[in-house]
Amino acid sequence: MDLGRINEFALEMIFDAGKYIRASFSQELIIETKSDFKDIVTNIDREIEQFFVNKIKMRDPSHKILGEEGMGDNIVTLDGPVWIIDPIDGTMNFVKQHRHFLISIGFYVDGEGKLGYLYDVMRNEIIYAIRGEGAFIDHRRIRKLMPLTIEEAVIGINASWVIPNDKINHEKMIQLIKKVRGTRSYGSAAMEISLVVTGKLDAYLSMRLAPWDVGGGMVIAEEVGAVTSNLKGKPFNLLTHDTFLIANPSIHKILLDQFIELK
């Protein structure tokens, strides 16, 4: 399998999708809700995913596709070549802000991440990785993450996890917030992951993410030395929803051991 050629194909496909999304702001959006009123989808999400599906199947029909909007295949295993796609991660940001949303794509073979892409559509900035060859931002190599202390860390966390809830011990989360240098929340898992792999954030955690939220970013993380797991320290399950943590390696275990407590 020639990863170099697949990478060229993926980059061209992603840039074409970005042009389509930017042009869509001159059109009327059709907005629908999915699981609840906070979980929205637009016609552009679906059109872009279908665009990816058509391109990939035209190139190689044997490749399977796991996409957020269900336009791909019914995936029950990660055997063989599998593309994991989120056409617009941060749909609320796309609708309300016209920025702070990304295309997230991972290419896996027999469950092993081979290629990863995080594309900031409005900034026209691509972060990508080829397994074993490093990670790049606009074709410039990204350096490995530098060590730091928990007191120096800036972490991505949703404010809902520091108020009483039925998932984690919020008092421990409050202790974490007091200890670190700062916190941020951007409304897009892919964006927060992109900031961790480029050293602009030092960790990001979530109580529930899907494979398409993290599939691309996990490949990039490995190439820059970031550590990914669920909040129990186990590998993230790419076949279902799971808790998620990506962190600079010098603070990953500290976050798991001292501050995260699942109920």
Beta strands, then each sheet from edge to edge (+ up, - down):
strand 1: 31-33
strand 2: 40-42
strand 3: 64-67
strand 4: 81-89
strand 5: 102-109
strand 6: 112-120
strand 7: 125-130
strand 8: 134-137
strand 9: 140-141
strand 10: 154-156
strand 11: 182-184
strand 12: 203-209
strand 13: 227-229
strand 14: 242-247
sheet 1: 1+ 2-
sheet 2: 3+ 4+ 5- 6+ 7- 8+ 9-
sheet 3: 11+ 10+ 12+ 14- 13+
end
